[in-house]
Amino acid sequence: MSSSSRQFVSASSSSSSSTRRVASTSTNTNRPTKASSSGGNEKKAWVDPASLPDQGDISSVSGNAPDYVKQLNYNTYFSYGVGAEDSFGYQVGRGVKFVDVSIDRKLERQGRLEATTVAEVTVNKHMLNGAGMLHGGCVAYLIDNTPLVVLGLVQNVNGVGVTQAMNVLFHSPAPLGTVLNIVSTSVSLGGRVMTSRCEILDKETGRVIASAFLNKMQPNMSKL
């Protein structure tokens, strides 16, 4: 465990009370109740992850995030990222497996929380372009599933959002059979705009396939 990870479960003297509250959350396996709205009957522009059906298998997911967060992250991913059998990306999305979900308190960021998810998927025929390599559009699809959901669950806010912008750099090709390691980390979550960064690596060689920064925002109900 890194020093920043230890800070998530063991507080420094300057932030002991706030860290203890986070550590308590991380060991609670009960699902939280739906966040209340300050606007009374204000309509929410998202679906509460706790109301979604259970999907995925968290038994092999490592990381210090509590089990309910790992489960709700999976539920959100399958509902928004995979969808029904006739949805775009279904053949790709159902093959993605989360292997680590963690939440760290970063001392260099004044004790702010940072969420990281690590997922894996093997490049299959549904992910290829005409040259037999991982399609750039598929790369964007994989990047769009962010750890902001995890951070939002811990902070009891909506971390789903809608994609506003994505800046992707393509570093090297990935042929059929390549095992991709998708490492995504939250950058900021506040107000209406939230940001994460991502690297997609060849698991066997460590070669960087693509890297990206992604901006999401809370949807405007009047435009839905």
TACOR-V276555 format. One line per field, one symbol per residue. ss: DSSP state (2 for helix, 1 for strand, 0 for the rest). Layout:
ss=???
//
This chain:
ss=00222222200022222222222222000000000000000000000022200000022201000022222222222222220000000222200011111111112220011111111111002221000011022222222000022222222000000111111111000010001111111111110011111111110000011111111110002220
//
